[in-house]
Amino acid sequence: MTDRFANFQPSLSGPASTGFAIVPSNDTDLPEATRALYVGSGGDLAVTMLSGATAVLTGVAAGSLLPLRVVRVRATGTTAGAIVGLA
């Protein structure tokens, strides 16, 4: 398959080129920092940001695409499901 954008530098505002399922964990970082998170099943989302800061996003709607650079989705405080990391 031809990729007409193969010679362009990827940017954070461009589309994701990979994705991976996320199982929330209090102890394990993601395989790579995300560009965004897709939340398939709504609820609360507890994350550790790329900066090291932590945040809890409450009432995230199902089908949300959140432009967050995260390194961990924490099990404690996360009730949302079907989470996909986009990078």
C-alpha positions in Angstrom: 0.0 0.0 0.0 1.3 3.5 -0.8 1.5 6.1 1.9 1.7 9.5 0.3 2.6 11.0 3.7 5.5 8.7 4.5 8.1 11.4 4.0 6.3 13.9 6.3 7.2 14.3 10.0 4.3 13.2 12.2 2.8 15.9 14.5 0.6 15.8 17.6 -2.2 17.5 15.7 -2.1 14.9 12.9 -4.0 11.6 12.9 -2.9 8.7 15.0 -0.9 5.9 13.3 -1.4 3.1 15.8 -3.8 2.1 18.6 -3.8 -0.4 21.5 -6.3 -1.7 24.0 -5.8 -0.3 27.5 -6.4 -2.4 30.7 -6.3 0.1 33.6 -3.6 -0.7 36.1 -2.3 1.1 39.2 1.2 -0.3 38.6 1.9 -0.6 34.9 2.6 2.2 32.5 1.3 2.0 28.9 3.6 0.8 26.2 3.9 4.4 24.9 2.5 7.8 25.7 -0.8 8.4 23.9 -1.9 11.2 21.6 -5.5 10.6 22.6 -7.7 8.1 24.4 -10.9 6.7 22.9 -13.5 5.7 25.6 -16.0 3.2 24.3 -18.0 2.7 27.5 -18.6 5.9 29.5 -17.7 6.5 33.1 -14.8 8.1 35.1 -11.2 8.0 33.9 -8.2 8.2 36.3 -5.0 8.9 34.4 -1.3 9.8 34.9 -0.4 12.4 32.4 2.9 12.5 30.5 4.0 15.3 32.8 3.5 13.0 35.9 0.4 14.9 37.0 -2.7 12.8 37.9 -6.2 13.6 37.0 -9.7 12.1 37.3 -12.1 13.0 34.5 -15.7 12.3 35.7 -18.7 11.4 33.6 -16.8 10.8 30.3 -19.4 10.0 27.6 -19.3 6.7 25.7 -17.6 7.3 22.3 -15.4 10.1 23.5 -12.1 10.9 21.9 -9.9 12.8 24.4 -6.7 14.5 23.2 -4.7 13.5 26.3 -1.0 12.6 26.5 -1.1 9.9 29.2 1.3 7.2 30.4 -1.0 5.3 32.6 -4.7 4.7 33.1 -5.2 3.9 36.7 -7.6 1.1 37.8 -8.5 2.9 41.0 -11.0 5.6 40.0 -11.6 4.3 36.5 -15.1 3.1 35.7 -15.0 3.8 32.0 -14.3 0.8 29.7 -13.3 -0.2 26.2 -10.4 2.3 26.4 -8.1 2.5 23.4 -4.8 4.4 23.4 -4.0 6.2 20.1 -0.5 7.2 19.3 
